[in-house]
């Protein structure tokens, strides 16, 4: 049981670190469209109940993420 207790403690520490880093990310001002996209990616990864959740707003947020990605890729191709 000792190993299990240590693992639980490590998990709590990791979750607290994850939350602290997420708070820092979301509190920071994005300086670019890729920065906004990174924040959107993090939000979906951290808070969506599942990768394929059909509950609002997750499908809509995933679609916005895809649209931003397409726009950035199109913009990158035009500047080459």
N, CA, C and O atoms as CSV, one atom per row, in Angstrom:
chain,resi,resn,atom,element,x,y,z
A,1,UNK,N,N,0.826,-1.199,0.000
A,1,UNK,CA,C,0.000,0.000,0.000
A,1,UNK,C,C,0.866,1.257,0.000
A,1,UNK,O,O,0.423,2.324,-0.426
A,2,UNK,N,N,2.083,1.127,0.472
A,2,UNK,CA,C,2.974,2.271,0.548
A,2,UNK,C,C,3.253,2.845,-0.841
A,2,UNK,O,O,3.235,4.062,-1.025
A,3,UNK,N,N,3.514,1.965,-1.827
A,3,UNK,CA,C,3.761,2.412,-3.198
A,3,UNK,C,C,2.554,3.117,-3.792
A,3,UNK,O,O,2.693,4.105,-4.513
A,4,UNK,N,N,1.372,2.606,-3.486
A,4,UNK,CA,C,0.145,3.214,-3.988
A,4,UNK,C,C,-0.042,4.615,-3.412
A,4,UNK,O,O,-0.424,5.536,-4.134
A,5,UNK,N,N,0.218,4.780,-2.137
A,5,UNK,CA,C,0.093,6.096,-1.497
A,5,UNK,C,C,1.075,7.091,-2.107
A,5,UNK,O,O,0.732,8.252,-2.328
A,6,UNK,N,N,2.277,6.642,-2.375
A,6,UNK,CA,C,3.279,7.516,-2.999
A,6,UNK,C,C,2.833,7.907,-4.402
A,6,UNK,O,O,2.991,9.055,-4.815
A,7,UNK,N,N,2.277,6.947,-5.127
A,7,UNK,CA,C,1.798,7.237,-6.480
A,7,UNK,C,C,0.650,8.248,-6.451
A,7,UNK,O,O,0.585,9.147,-7.289
A,8,UNK,N,N,-0.247,8.094,-5.486
A,8,UNK,CA,C,-1.351,9.053,-5.348
A,8,UNK,C,C,-0.828,10.451,-5.046
A,8,UNK,O,O,-1.328,11.436,-5.589
A,9,UNK,N,N,0.167,10.538,-4.188
A,9,UNK,CA,C,0.748,11.837,-3.846
A,9,UNK,C,C,1.400,12.458,-5.072
A,9,UNK,O,O,1.237,13.652,-5.326
A,10,UNK,N,N,2.138,11.657,-5.834
A,10,UNK,CA,C,2.781,12.166,-7.050
A,10,UNK,C,C,1.738,12.632,-8.058
A,10,UNK,O,O,1.934,13.635,-8.743
A,11,UNK,N,N,0.635,11.905,-8.147
A,11,UNK,CA,C,-0.443,12.296,-9.056
A,11,UNK,C,C,-1.039,13.640,-8.629
A,11,UNK,O,O,-1.317,14.487,-9.479
A,12,UNK,N,N,-1.237,13.845,-7.336
A,12,UNK,CA,C,-1.764,15.119,-6.838
A,12,UNK,C,C,-0.825,16.270,-7.177
A,12,UNK,O,O,-1.267,17.345,-7.582
A,13,UNK,N,N,0.476,16.035,-7.009
A,13,UNK,CA,C,1.469,17.069,-7.321
A,13,UNK,C,C,1.437,17.382,-8.819
A,13,UNK,O,O,1.470,18.548,-9.212
A,14,UNK,N,N,1.374,16.351,-9.641
A,14,UNK,CA,C,1.337,16.547,-11.098
A,14,UNK,C,C,0.083,17.307,-11.514
A,14,UNK,O,O,0.141,18.180,-12.380
A,15,UNK,N,N,-1.033,16.982,-10.907
A,15,UNK,CA,C,-2.288,17.678,-11.241
A,15,UNK,C,C,-2.223,19.141,-10.819
A,15,UNK,O,O,-2.711,20.012,-11.538
A,16,UNK,N,N,-1.638,19.416,-9.683
A,16,UNK,CA,C,-1.484,20.797,-9.231
A,16,UNK,C,C,-0.558,21.564,-10.167
A,16,UNK,O,O,-0.819,22.725,-10.482
A,17,UNK,N,N,0.521,20.927,-10.614
A,17,UNK,CA,C,1.431,21.560,-11.577
A,17,UNK,C,C,0.718,21.843,-12.889
A,17,UNK,O,O,0.861,22.923,-13.463
A,18,UNK,N,N,-0.046,20.873,-13.358
A,18,UNK,CA,C,-0.797,21.046,-14.602
A,18,UNK,C,C,-1.762,22.229,-14.488
A,18,UNK,O,O,-1.862,23.042,-15.407
A,19,UNK,N,N,-2.463,22.324,-13.370
A,19,UNK,CA,C,-3.407,23.412,-13.166
A,19,UNK,C,C,-2.695,24.759,-13.113
A,19,UNK,O,O,-3.163,25.735,-13.701
A,20,UNK,N,N,-1.566,24.815,-12.412
A,20,UNK,CA,C,-0.795,26.059,-12.314
A,20,UNK,C,C,-0.322,26.515,-13.694
A,20,UNK,O,O,-0.435,27.690,-14.043
A,21,UNK,N,N,0.208,25.574,-14.471
A,21,UNK,CA,C,0.688,25.918,-15.815
A,21,UNK,C,C,-0.460,26.333,-16.728
A,21,UNK,O,O,-0.316,27.258,-17.528
A,22,UNK,N,N,-1.600,25.654,-16.611
A,22,UNK,CA,C,-2.770,26.033,-17.410
A,22,UNK,C,C,-3.234,27.433,-17.038
A,22,UNK,O,O,-3.563,28.232,-17.915
A,23,UNK,N,N,-3.262,27.735,-15.750
A,23,UNK,CA,C,-3.657,29.076,-15.313
A,23,UNK,C,C,-2.718,30.133,-15.898
A,23,UNK,O,O,-3.164,31.184,-16.358
A,24,UNK,N,N,-1.420,29.845,-15.875
A,24,UNK,CA,C,-0.448,30.784,-16.447
A,24,UNK,C,C,-0.676,30.967,-17.935
A,24,UNK,O,O,-0.620,32.087,-18.442
A,25,UNK,N,N,-0.932,29.873,-18.637
A,25,UNK,CA,C,-1.184,29.942,-20.080
A,25,UNK,C,C,-2.407,30.805,-20.374
A,25,UNK,O,O,-2.355,31.696,-21.221
A,26,UNK,N,N,-3.504,30.537,-19.675
A,26,UNK,CA,C,-4.749,31.245,-19.966
A,26,UNK,C,C,-4.725,32.688,-19.474
A,26,UNK,O,O,-5.469,33.524,-19.987
A,27,UNK,N,N,-3.893,32.990,-18.498
A,27,UNK,CA,C,-3.764,34.367,-18.017
A,27,UNK,C,C,-2.878,35.215,-18.922
A,27,UNK,O,O,-2.986,36.441,-18.922
A,28,UNK,N,N,-2.006,34.574,-19.689
A,28,UNK,CA,C,-1.090,35.295,-20.573
A,28,UNK,C,C,-1.831,35.773,-21.822
A,28,UNK,O,O,-2.727,35.096,-22.326
A,29,UNK,N,N,-1.445,36.938,-22.304
A,29,UNK,CA,C,-2.002,37.444,-23.559
A,29,UNK,C,C,-1.318,36.749,-24.725
A,29,UNK,O,O,-0.090,36.704,-24.793
A,30,UNK,N,N,-2.111,36.207,-25.644
A,30,UNK,CA,C,-1.539,35.624,-26.853
A,30,UNK,C,C,-0.980,36.747,-27.705
A,30,UNK,O,O,-1.576,37.819,-27.806
A,31,UNK,N,N,0.162,36.499,-28.314
A,31,UNK,CA,C,0.830,37.503,-29.128
A,31,UNK,C,C,0.691,37.233,-30.622
A,31,UNK,O,O,1.207,37.987,-31.447
A,32,UNK,N,N,-0.016,36.143,-30.968
A,32,UNK,CA,C,-0.164,35.769,-32.370
A,32,UNK,C,C,-1.356,34.830,-32.511
A,32,UNK,O,O,-1.894,34.330,-31.523
A,33,UNK,N,N,-1.756,34.602,-33.754
A,33,UNK,CA,C,-2.828,33.631,-34.014
A,33,UNK,C,C,-2.377,32.230,-33.583
A,33,UNK,O,O,-3.174,31.510,-32.980
A,34,UNK,N,N,-1.131,31.810,-33.864
A,34,UNK,CA,C,-0.706,30.505,-33.337
A,34,UNK,C,C,-0.776,30.441,-31.806
A,34,UNK,O,O,-1.035,29.377,-31.244
A,35,UNK,N,N,-0.549,31.557,-31.138
A,35,UNK,CA,C,-0.674,31.584,-29.684
A,35,UNK,C,C,-2.110,31.371,-29.234
A,35,UNK,O,O,-2.361,30.662,-28.259
A,36,UNK,N,N,-3.049,31.980,-29.937
A,36,UNK,CA,C,-4.474,31.775,-29.644
A,36,UNK,C,C,-4.835,30.316,-29.899
A,36,UNK,O,O,-5.553,29.699,-29.113
A,37,UNK,N,N,-4.334,29.773,-30.999
A,37,UNK,CA,C,-4.602,28.380,-31.332
A,37,UNK,C,C,-4.040,27.441,-30.257
A,37,UNK,O,O,-4.679,26.450,-29.904
A,38,UNK,N,N,-2.870,27.747,-29.748
A,38,UNK,CA,C,-2.276,26.929,-28.690
A,38,UNK,C,C,-3.146,26.944,-27.433
A,38,UNK,O,O,-3.318,25.917,-26.777
A,39,UNK,N,N,-3.688,28.104,-27.108
A,39,UNK,CA,C,-4.557,28.192,-25.935
A,39,UNK,C,C,-5.837,27.394,-26.157
A,39,UNK,O,O,-6.323,26.729,-25.242
A,40,UNK,N,N,-6.384,27.458,-27.370
A,40,UNK,CA,C,-7.582,26.691,-27.699
A,40,UNK,C,C,-7.293,25.196,-27.621
A,40,UNK,O,O,-8.096,24.433,-27.084
A,41,UNK,N,N,-6.151,24.779,-28.154
A,41,UNK,CA,C,-5.735,23.366,-28.069
A,41,UNK,C,C,-5.665,22.912,-26.611
A,41,UNK,O,O,-6.162,21.842,-26.259
A,42,UNK,N,N,-5.049,23.726,-25.782
A,42,UNK,CA,C,-4.905,23.373,-24.370
A,42,UNK,C,C,-6.261,23.280,-23.692
A,42,UNK,O,O,-6.500,22.356,-22.915
A,43,UNK,N,N,-7.144,24.211,-23.970
A,43,UNK,CA,C,-8.480,24.196,-23.374
A,43,UNK,C,C,-9.217,22.912,-23.725
A,43,UNK,O,O,-9.810,22.271,-22.858
A,44,UNK,N,N,-9.177,22.542,-24.996
A,44,UNK,CA,C,-9.856,21.323,-25.431
A,44,UNK,C,C,-9.212,20.102,-24.767
A,44,UNK,O,O,-9.913,19.224,-24.263
A,45,UNK,N,N,-7.894,20.049,-24.769
A,45,UNK,CA,C,-7.195,18.892,-24.198
A,45,UNK,C,C,-7.446,18.749,-22.700
A,45,UNK,O,O,-7.599,17.636,-22.197
A,46,UNK,N,N,-7.488,19.869,-21.992
A,46,UNK,CA,C,-7.619,19.816,-20.535
A,46,UNK,C,C,-9.051,19.640,-20.047
A,46,UNK,O,O,-9.288,18.977,-19.038
A,47,UNK,N,N,-10.004,20.233,-20.760
A,47,UNK,CA,C,-11.350,20.317,-20.188
A,47,UNK,C,C,-12.437,19.525,-20.902
A,47,UNK,O,O,-13.501,19.300,-20.325
A,48,UNK,N,N,-12.204,19.099,-22.131
A,48,UNK,CA,C,-13.245,18.323,-22.822
A,48,UNK,C,C,-13.434,16.989,-22.110
A,48,UNK,O,O,-12.455,16.349,-21.725
A,49,UNK,N,N,-14.685,16.563,-21.933
A,49,UNK,CA,C,-14.919,15.301,-21.231
A,49,UNK,C,C,-14.344,14.093,-21.971
A,49,UNK,O,O,-13.993,13.092,-21.348
A,50,UNK,N,N,-14.250,14.187,-23.301
A,50,UNK,CA,C,-13.608,13.148,-24.102
A,50,UNK,C,C,-13.206,13.775,-25.434
A,50,UNK,O,O,-13.662,14.863,-25.786
A,51,UNK,N,N,-12.350,13.075,-26.162
A,51,UNK,CA,C,-11.854,13.604,-27.434
A,51,UNK,C,C,-12.972,13.780,-28.458
A,51,UNK,O,O,-12.872,14.623,-29.350
A,52,UNK,N,N,-14.026,12.996,-28.333
A,52,UNK,CA,C,-15.106,13.022,-29.321
A,52,UNK,C,C,-16.442,13.442,-28.723
A,52,UNK,O,O,-17.496,13.083,-29.247
A,53,UNK,N,N,-16.407,14.183,-27.654
A,53,UNK,CA,C,-17.644,14.609,-26.998
A,53,UNK,C,C,-18.503,15.424,-27.958
A,53,UNK,O,O,-18.017,16.330,-28.635
A,54,UNK,N,N,-19.783,15.084,-28.003
A,54,UNK,CA,C,-20.724,15.826,-28.839
A,54,UNK,C,C,-21.454,16.907,-28.057
A,54,UNK,O,O,-22.298,17.618,-28.603
A,55,UNK,N,N,-21.122,17.028,-26.771
A,55,UNK,CA,C,-21.742,18.063,-25.941
A,55,UNK,C,C,-21.243,19.431,-26.351
A,55,UNK,O,O,-20.051,19.626,-26.592
A,56,UNK,N,N,-22.158,20.369,-26.426
A,56,UNK,CA,C,-21.781,21.747,-26.686
A,56,UNK,C,C,-20.944,22.254,-25.532
A,56,UNK,O,O,-21.329,21.986,-24.394
A,57,UNK,N,N,-19.877,22.934,-25.702
A,57,UNK,CA,C,-19.345,23.611,-26.882
A,57,UNK,C,C,-18.203,22.853,-27.555
A,57,UNK,O,O,-17.533,23.426,-28.415
A,58,UNK,N,N,-17.948,21.581,-27.199
A,58,UNK,CA,C,-16.741,20.898,-27.664
A,58,UNK,C,C,-16.689,20.689,-29.168
A,58,UNK,O,O,-15.634,20.925,-29.757
A,59,UNK,N,N,-17.769,20.257,-29.832
A,59,UNK,CA,C,-17.680,20.141,-31.303
A,59,UNK,C,C,-17.423,21.504,-31.952
A,59,UNK,O,O,-16.677,21.604,-32.926
A,60,UNK,N,N,-18.041,22.541,-31.410
A,60,UNK,CA,C,-17.861,23.875,-31.969
A,60,UNK,C,C,-16.421,24.360,-31.767
A,60,UNK,O,O,-15.832,24.960,-32.666
A,61,UNK,N,N,-15.868,24.102,-30.597
A,61,UNK,CA,C,-14.482,24.511,-30.343
A,61,UNK,C,C,-13.504,23.725,-31.213
A,61,UNK,O,O,-12.518,24.281,-31.696
A,62,UNK,N,N,-13.774,22.429,-31.415
A,62,UNK,CA,C,-12.904,21.647,-32.298
A,62,UNK,C,C,-12.987,22.170,-33.731
A,62,UNK,O,O,-11.982,22.197,-34.442
A,63,UNK,N,N,-14.169,22.580,-34.152
A,63,UNK,CA,C,-14.321,23.129,-35.508
A,63,UNK,C,C,-13.568,24.458,-35.635
A,63,UNK,O,O,-12.905,24.696,-36.645
A,64,UNK,N,N,-13.663,25.309,-34.636
A,64,UNK,CA,C,-12.922,26.572,-34.655
A,64,UNK,C,C,-11.426,26.290,-34.724
A,64,UNK,O,O,-10.698,26.960,-35.456
A,65,UNK,N,N,-10.970,25.303,-33.965
A,65,UNK,CA,C,-9.555,24.917,-33.997
A,65,UNK,C,C,-9.160,24.492,-35.409
A,65,UNK,O,O,-8.113,24.906,-35.908
A,66,UNK,N,N,-9.979,23.679,-36.052
A,66,UNK,CA,C,-9.683,23.222,-37.409
A,66,UNK,C,C,-9.673,24.390,-38.394
A,66,UNK,O,O,-8.818,24.450,-39.277
A,67,UNK,N,N,-10.611,25.308,-38.247
A,67,UNK,CA,C,-10.671,26.472,-39.133
A,67,UNK,C,C,-9.433,27.347,-38.969
A,67,UNK,O,O,-8.854,27.793,-39.960
A,68,UNK,N,N,-9.024,27.597,-37.730
A,68,UNK,CA,C,-7.823,28.399,-37.492
A,68,UNK,C,C,-6.586,27.716,-38.079
A,68,UNK,O,O,-5.729,28.369,-38.674
A,69,UNK,N,N,-6.505,26.412,-37.908
A,69,UNK,CA,C,-5.365,25.660,-38.446
A,69,UNK,C,C,-5.323,25.779,-39.962
A,69,UNK,O,O,-4.262,26.019,-40.538
A,70,UNK,N,N,-6.483,25.610,-40.618
A,70,UNK,CA,C,-6.548,25.744,-42.083
A,70,UNK,C,C,-6.141,27.133,-42.539
A,70,UNK,O,O,-5.381,27.282,-43.496
A,71,UNK,N,N,-6.652,28.159,-41.850
A,71,UNK,CA,C,-6.314,29.530,-42.217
A,71,UNK,C,C,-4.817,29.793,-42.082
A,71,UNK,O,O,-4.213,30.430,-42.944
A,72,UNK,N,N,-4.227,29.304,-41.004
A,72,UNK,CA,C,-2.788,29.485,-40.809
A,72,UNK,C,C,-1.987,28.752,-41.874
A,72,UNK,O,O,-0.992,29.279,-42.372
A,73,UNK,N,N,-2.414,27.530,-42.231
A,73,UNK,CA,C,-1.716,26.784,-43.276
A,73,UNK,C,C,-1.827,27.484,-44.618
A,73,UNK,O,O,-0.854,27.549,-45.369
A,74,UNK,N,N,-3.005,28.007,-44.925
A,74,UNK,CA,C,-3.208,28.740,-46.179
A,74,UNK,C,C,-2.334,29.990,-46.203
A,74,UNK,O,O,-1.713,30.309,-47.217
A,75,UNK,N,N,-2.297,30.682,-45.088
A,75,UNK,CA,C,-1.470,31.886,-44.986
A,75,UNK,C,C,0.012,31.553,-45.172
A,75,UNK,O,O,0.740,32.290,-45.838
A,76,UNK,N,N,0.446,30.458,-44.589
A,76,UNK,CA,C,1.849,30.030,-44.715
A,76,UNK,C,C,2.191,29.698,-46.167
A,76,UNK,O,O,3.277,30.040,-46.636
A,77,UNK,N,N,1.292,29.043,-46.874
A,77,UNK,CA,C,1.540,28.712,-48.280
A,77,UNK,C,C,1.606,29.968,-49.153
A,77,UNK,O,O,2.367,30.016,-50.119
A,78,UNK,N,N,0.815,30.976,-48.813
A,78,UNK,CA,C,0.799,32.203,-49.611
A,78,UNK,C,C,2.039,33.037,-49.404
A,78,UNK,O,O,2.409,33.813,-50.286
A,79,UNK,N,N,2.691,32.903,-48.271
A,79,UNK,CA,C,3.872,33.728,-47.997
A,79,UNK,C,C,5.153,33.069,-48.483
A,79,UNK,O,O,6.225,33.670,-48.409
A,80,UNK,N,N,5.053,31.832,-48.984
A,80,UNK,CA,C,6.259,31.121,-49.470
A,80,UNK,C,C,6.583,31.531,-50.873
A,80,UNK,O,O,7.555,31.044,-51.450
